[in-house]
Amino acid sequence: MRVVIAGQGYVGLPLAVRAAQVGHSVVGFDVDEERIKRLAAGESYVDDVSSAELQEILDAGSFHPSADPRSCAGFDVAVIAVPTPLREGTPDLNYIEQSARTLARYLRPGAIVALESTTYPGTTTDLVAPLLEEGSGLIAGVDFHLGYSPERIDPGNRTWNLVTTPKVVSGINPESLQRVQAFYASVVEHTVPVSDPKVAELAKLMENTFRHVNIALINELAVFAHDLGIDVWEAIEAASSKPFGYMPFVPGPGVGGHCLPIDPSYLSWRVQRTLGQSFRFVELANDINNHMPDYVVRRLVGALNQRRKPVNGSTVLLLGLAYKKNSGDARESPARRVASLLLDMGAEVRAADPHVVEDAHVDRRVVRVAGTAEQIAAADAVIVLADHDAFDLDLVVEHARYVLDTRHRLTGPNVESL
């Protein structure tokens, strides 16, 4: 089939590559012309897609990156996988709206449109369907098929990837569900059909809200345990020995990416707007997780004070700018807040991260360096924010004067865990 994937980021590009690999003719559409140039040159900027994989489907002629809306013409299947950011606490669906209007111009009878972008329940039926109908003159569920299938991409996860992770699928009517499911069945190993797009939309938000709330719980426990003089990591290990009724979560410097800092707020916003009630768990989790970078900085300030060192004038090396291990995704990364606070206090902030190659999410005042023994030894303090496999952690313990390890990976007389 001729497939258009609107949005070539962390969600859209892996889907486009996989669809091309299984035999579809794929257009990777994105309004970012610089992205399209890189894709056309066989250069991948997404962790889960190698440049070799990209070049292979380019050479085969099964993948066509384009910033020209006319390249969307003639599609059998179109997937909307564009960002859904928050603007001052309010969902911004402009990218979805723009994509729907573009696709509507080329929508044909019998075609399939699926939304993957994370959003609040009702977006598919209340926003996307009317835009497609208005721009095409066709009727959703009658002339074309429409559904929602939430993305479940976990960047850098080699076990659960696009192909192996079960894919929730939905349609606005039984025939739409059948057609949407058939397309996704051609690219993933297992699909999970649900009765309605709103169910699928809520399921995505439920997954991320579950993680967000439990991470906030363990983060707050970590703060209190430290103040009480208790090793929270040992307590987590002990609790994890229980074979039922407990699922381990671990503390960290904060949450990042799109899923946790943003997605639960979509559900909170929808509940407030529709029902006039507060989603207190989400709001409390937001407050705790958003302030973890501040806590990291307070811990560092205290450690430097004990060593008779002011933050002002100290050199601090951040190991990891990405929000998670072995990823190049620095969106909403807690490292950004940590760096900003330290810079405002007068510290010289250096950062090492071999995975984060784009500086769009990093303060320009941060000096990018390699994680060498010389850089580690030159720093007054090292903060481990992302425990990438590329880092030589033994080198850190050997050469660092002081380490604040937010990932509990190091041990030594000069190391403190979060």
Order of alpha helices (4+ residues) and beta strands (2+ residues): beta-alpha-beta-alpha-alpha-beta-beta-beta-beta-alpha-beta-alpha-beta-beta-alpha-beta-alpha-alpha-alpha-alpha-alpha-beta-alpha-beta-beta-alpha-beta-alpha-beta-beta
